[in-house]
Amino acid sequence: MREVRQMVPRMRERAFEHDRDASFPKADFTELREAGLLGIMVPGRLKGLGATFREYVDVAYHLGRGNGATGLIFNMHAGVTGALATAPDELAEELGAADYPARRDEILTGAVNGSLYAVAMSERGVGSRLSKMTSRYTRVDGGFHLTADKAFVSGAGYADAYLVAARNTENPDTVSQFLVPATDGVTVDPTWDTMGMRATGSHDVHFDVTLPPAALVGGVEGITMLAAQIAPHWMVASYAAVYIGVARAAIESAAEQANQRNLAALPSVRTRLGRADAAVSAALSTLRHAASLVDAGDPDASTWVWRAKLLAGDAAADTTASMMEVAGASAIRSGNPLERLFRDARCGALQPATSDVCADWLGVAALGGDPYATSEPRW
């Protein structure tokens, strides 16, 4: 944790250039590799850091304070390794995936050795809704052939391998995931030119590849939807940590600018900072509580996970907007950290699960229903 905190000032110094150019934050990831943090979720038996989810969200929070784009790319990598590291072996045995443990350890060891993994889930016009996905794979001699056109692939062009979700051509109800190495047949289309989180390099990526059986994550087809229910924290709460970090960075920047301009005597400045501090601290406390419940296997963890993501999206948007007013008109100038943080924070409510999806999940639960059993799929 100390190493991550020490990285924050250096990440902030580099963030403007990466945002302006929509360039991949290479130096940030060089530091993360050197600190062994690409293996943060890998168990100690494989020479990883063996972090709990509670420990992870604090790391992601501080990365968000430094550069939200770096935090999101790192989060996708940690989502792959974290989900693999914590999935129970018993589940694989029940599903008949005898080769799963060996393949899992191979992927996790790659992360310890510095491999960066990206997630290729979303598609244009579909988003992250697995129920609407058009990517396809077919069984062929010696493995699978996969064709997919993916969007919002953070770290595209710099990842060593991509976690790709696709639908079985012969049985469209079966959705599976494959770990596809960055090799021939994987083409990055540089389409990422956005308002916020510009440095994530979330370009479109096209896949037309033949894969060996070992590329099928879990060793069994059709477990992707199941995984979304078993480990919702990697699809929901892990994003929250980054955006709460972005919100905290906005408070820190606004306070620094207010002091520089001798605005601390203004009650409006103090009250805005105070309300922002309370909102962001509440969101972070909710997230940390959710993470602790995840680690403990508490049945209430899912509800708190969805609460954390909803609060994070709201806190990030509201806080950065308010901090812009603390700093005044200078905050809208390119180069002012608040201008970038405001744009980055606006992405939080749109990041899966979106704020509306989170609120709907919680609303169904509040009405006494089963949030996982709605007639219309959310994803």
N, C-alpha and C positions, 0 to 999 in steps of 0.2 A: 504494500500500500504506500509506503514512504516513497518508493521509486516512482510510482504513478503521480503522486502529489508533486514531486520535483519536476516531472515532465510538463506540468500544466503551463508554466510561464513560457517555455520554449514552444509549445504547441500554439499558444496564443500569438506569439510573434510571427509564426509561419502562416497562421490561418487566413489572414487577409489575402496574401498572394495566391493561396490555393483556391480561395473562394472566387477571386477576380478571374483567374485563369481556368477555373473548373478543372484543376489539376490534382492528381492523386497525391496525398500527403506522404511521400516516400520516407522522408526523414522521421516522421512519427512512427512509421512501422519498422524502420530500422531500430529505433529505440525499443519498441515493444518486443522485437525479436531478441535483441541483445539482453533484455531483462527476463527472457524466458516466458513472457506473458502470452505468447500464442499457445502455450501449453497450460494456461491457467486452469482449465477444467479437466485436464488429464490427470488421472490418479497417480499417486506417488509411486506405485509399483511399476509404472511406465516412465518414471522420471519427470512427471509433470508436477504442477504446483498443487493439484488436488483441492482446489478451492470449492467451498460450498456455494450455493446460489446466493446466500446472504453476503458472502465475501465478494462474489462477483459483482453484485449490483453496486457496491461501493466503488469498485474499480471503474465500472462503466459510468458512474455518476461523475467521477473526477475526469475521465476522458471527455465527457460532455462539457465540463467546465473549460477544458483546454480547447477542444475543437469538436463540435458536435458531429461533423462529417467523419472524422477519425473514429469517434465513438460508435457510430452506426456501422461502419465497415467492420470494426472489431467485433461488434455485437453479433453480426451475421456469422462470423467465424466461430465465435464462442457458442452460438446457438447450435451449430453443427456438432462441435466437440462436446458441448455440455449435454445435449440430448443423448448422444451415443454413450457418454460416460456414465449416465445415471439410469439408462434403461435397464430394467432388471433382466438378468440372464434367464430367469424362470419364464418370462414372457416369450423370449426367443425359443426356448425349449417347447413351450406349449404350441407355438406356431410352426414348429418343425424346422427351425432355422439352425441346424446343427453347426454350420460354419460361421455363424454370426460372431461369436466371441473372438475368433482369430482375425476376422476381417475388421471388426471394430478396433481391436488393438493395433492393427496395422495403420488405420486411419489416424488414430490418436497419437501414435508414435510419430507419424508424419508431422503433426502439429508441433510436437515437442522439438522436432528437428527444424522447425521454421516454416513449414508449409502453411499457406494462407488459404482458407476455404471460403467460397462465396455461395450464396443461395440464389438459385434461379427458379423462382416460384411464380411470380406475377407475369401476366400477359397483357398486351394492349387491348383495351376494351373489356377486359375481364377483371383486372386487378389481381388480388391474391385469393379470389374465390375458387377453391379447388373444384367446386361443383360445376363451374363453367369452363374449365380449362380445356384447351384444344390440343395441347401437345400429346404426341402419340409414341408408343413403342410397340414393337412386334418381336416375338420370339423367333430367333433364327438359329441355324446350326452354330453352336459354340457360344451362344449368348443372346444378346438383344440388339435390335436396331432401333435407335431413338431419333426422332425428328421433333424439334421444338423451336419456337420463336419466343424468347423471353424478354421481358422488360424490367426496368428497375433493379438491375443486377449490380448491387453495390460492390465496388472493387473490380469491375469488369476489366479484363485485360491485364490485371496484376495478380489475380488469384491463381493458385496452383491447381485448383480443382473446383468444380461447381456441383452443388447439390441440386439436382434437377428433378422436378415432379412431372410425371407424364401419365397418360391414360392408356390402358391396354386397348389396342386396336380391335381385338376380337371380343373383348369384354369391357365396354366403356365404363362400367361401374367400378372397375378396379383401377385405383390410382396408386402408383408406386414411386419411389424415389431412387435415384441413381447418383453415385458420385462419379462425375465425368472429369477426367484430367484435361488440362488446358493443352490440347494437341490438335492435330489435323482434324478438320470437321467442326471445330469450334471457332466461330467468327464473331468478332466484336464489332458492332455497328455504332459509331460514336454519335449517339443521338441526344446525350444528356446536356441540355442547356436550360436550366430551370431557375426559378426564383430563389429557392432555398436549398440548403444541403448540396451545393454545387460541387464540392470537392469529393463527394462520395463516388463520383465516376460511375453512376448507375445507368450505364448504357444498355442498349438492347444487345442480346447475345443470341446467335443462331446456332443450333446444334443439328448436325446430320452425321451421326457416329454409330459405329458398331462396337458394342461393349461386351466384355467377358461376364460370365455369371457373377463374379465377385463384385462387379460394379453395383449390383442391386443391394441397396442398403437394407440391412436386416435379414437378407437372404430369403425373404418371402415377399411375394407380390401382395399389394393391397393393404399395407399397414400404415399408410400416410395419414388417413383420416383418423385412425385409432391413435396415432401419435399426437395429433392435435388435442385430443382429450386427455391423454396421459400426461403430457408435459406442456400445458398451455402457457406456463411461465416463459418458455423460450419463444413463443409466438406473440406474447402480450406484454408481460411485465418487464422483460429485458429492454425493450424499447423505452419504457418509461424512465429507466435510470438515466439514459442519455439526455432525454428532454428535460428532466429535472435539473441535470447538470447545466444545460444551456440556460435555463431560467436563473439558476444561481449565478452564473457568469454575468448575466444581464444586471443583476442586483449589484454585484461587485464592481462592474464597469460604471454603472450609474452613480454609485456612491463615490467612486474615485473622481469622476467628472464633477460631481456636485461640490466636493471638497476643493477641487482645483479652482472652481469658479466662485467659491465663498457663498454657496447657496444653502449651507447647513442651517442657517438661522430661519429659513422659510418653513413654516409649519406644513405647507403642502408637500414640500420635498420630503420632510421627515415622515409624514403619514403615509405617503406612497411607498417609501422604502420599508416602513414598518409593516404595512399590509402585505407587501410582496414577500418580505421575509417570513411572515406567518404562513402564507399560502404555500410557499415552496417548502418550508420546513414540514408542514402538514403532509404534503404530497410525498416527501422523502420518508417521513415516519411511516406512512401507510405502506410504501413500497418495502421498506425494511421489515415491517411486520409481516407482509405477504411473503417475503423471501424466507423469513424464519419459519413460517408455517409450511412452506414448500419443503424445506430441509427436514422438518419434523414429520412430514407425511400426513399433516393434519387435513382432515376432510374439508375444512373450511378454507383451505388455501386457494382454491379456484376462485371463490367469490372475492377474496381480497386481491387476487391478481388482477381481475377485471376492474376493481375499484382503483387500484394503483394506476393502471394505464389511463383510465378516464380522467383522474385527477391530474396526472402528469400533463396530458394534452391541454387541459383547461389552464393549469397553472403556467405552463410555458407561454401560451398565447397571451393570457391576461397580464402576466408579469412583464414580459418584454415590451408590450404596448405601453404599459404604465411607466416603465423605466425610460422609454423614449421621451415622455413628457417631463420626467425629472431632468433629463439632460438638455431639453429644449431643441430648438431648430438645428443645432449642430449635429444632432443624432441622425439626421437624415442624409448627411454627407457620406459619400463613399469613403471608406477608410476608418470611419468611426465604428468601433466594435459593436455598438448597439444596432447599427444598421444591419450588419450581418446577422447578429443574434436574433433580431426581430424576424428576418426572413427565414432563418433556420427553424425558429420556434413554431412558425406557422405550419410547418410540415408535421408537427407532432400529432395533431388531431386526425391527420390523413394516414398516418403510418399504421399498418395493420397491427392489431385490430383497431379500426377507426373508432373515434369517440362515440359515434352513433351506434356502432356494433356493440361496444362495451356497455353503453347505457341500455340498449335493448336487452342484452344478456342479464344485466342486473335487474331490469324491470320485470322480466319473466320470473326471475327468482323471487323478487319481492311479492309477486302475485301468487306465489306458491307453486309455480310450474317448474318444469324441468328445462333449464336453458339449453340443454343439448338435444332436446327432442322437439324443436319447433318444426312446423310443416315447411317453412321456407328456409333453405340453408343460408347461413350468413357468409360463408366463405366461397 
